[in-house]
């Protein structure tokens, strides 16, 4: 059975700690740092032994790099418009 808590405030604090951890993890994958994941997915295209990268992919990768230029507040960081990945 679950753990018993002496007061409601202790339980609420534990729940909030969990919510904050979850928020930090989600924000790191979907926020400005999430662009790094998308860039890493296409890094292989920029290696010298891979086929030449098309201009569409170059534009996409540059758009990902430019995302962080205008982010100076938390509100802007949570409202990112991601570029569309080429087919």
C-alpha positions as CSV (number, residue, x, y, z in Angstrom):
1,X,0.0,0.0,0.0
2,X,1.1,3.6,-0.4
3,X,3.0,5.7,2.1
4,X,1.0,7.7,4.7
5,X,1.7,11.4,5.1
6,X,1.3,13.3,8.4
7,X,0.0,16.4,6.7
8,X,-1.4,17.5,3.4
9,X,1.4,20.1,2.8
10,X,4.1,17.4,2.8
11,X,2.2,15.4,0.1
12,X,1.6,18.6,-1.9
13,X,5.3,19.5,-1.8
14,X,6.4,16.0,-3.0
15,X,3.9,16.2,-5.8
16,X,5.2,19.7,-6.8
17,X,8.8,18.5,-6.7
18,X,7.8,15.7,-9.1
19,X,6.0,18.1,-11.4
20,X,8.9,20.4,-11.5
21,X,11.3,17.6,-12.4
22,X,9.0,16.5,-15.2
23,X,8.7,20.1,-16.5
24,X,12.4,20.5,-16.6
25,X,12.9,17.3,-18.5
26,X,10.2,18.1,-21.1
27,X,11.4,21.7,-21.5
28,X,14.9,20.5,-22.2
29,X,13.7,18.2,-25.1
30,X,11.2,20.6,-26.6
31,X,12.6,24.0,-25.8
32,X,15.7,25.7,-27.2
33,X,17.9,22.8,-26.3
34,X,15.6,20.5,-28.3
35,X,16.9,22.1,-31.5
36,X,20.2,20.4,-30.8
37,X,18.5,17.0,-31.0
38,X,17.0,17.9,-34.4
39,X,20.4,19.2,-35.6
40,X,22.1,16.0,-34.4
41,X,19.7,14.0,-36.5
42,X,21.0,15.6,-39.6
43,X,24.6,16.0,-38.7
44,X,25.6,13.0,-40.9
45,X,24.6,15.0,-44.0
46,X,27.4,17.5,-43.3
47,X,30.2,14.9,-43.2
48,X,32.7,15.0,-46.1
49,X,32.0,11.3,-47.1
50,X,28.2,11.8,-47.3
51,X,26.2,13.0,-50.3
52,X,25.9,16.7,-50.7
53,X,23.3,18.4,-48.6
54,X,20.4,19.9,-50.6
55,X,19.6,23.6,-50.2
56,X,16.3,22.6,-48.5
57,X,18.2,20.8,-45.8
58,X,20.7,23.7,-45.4
59,X,17.8,26.1,-44.9
60,X,16.2,23.8,-42.4
61,X,19.4,23.4,-40.4
62,X,20.0,27.2,-40.5
63,X,16.4,27.8,-39.3
64,X,17.1,25.5,-36.3
65,X,20.2,27.4,-35.5
66,X,18.4,30.7,-35.7
67,X,15.7,29.7,-33.2
68,X,17.7,30.8,-30.2
69,X,18.6,34.2,-31.5
70,X,15.5,36.0,-30.4
71,X,14.7,34.0,-27.2
72,X,15.3,36.3,-24.3
73,X,12.4,35.4,-22.0
74,X,10.8,32.2,-20.7
75,X,7.6,33.0,-22.5
76,X,9.3,33.1,-25.9
77,X,11.2,29.9,-25.1
78,X,7.9,28.1,-24.5
79,X,6.3,29.4,-27.7
80,X,8.8,28.3,-30.4
81,X,7.6,27.8,-34.0
82,X,9.7,24.8,-35.2
83,X,10.7,24.7,-38.9
84,X,9.2,21.9,-41.0
85,X,11.6,19.0,-41.6
86,X,12.2,18.3,-45.3
87,X,11.2,15.0,-46.7
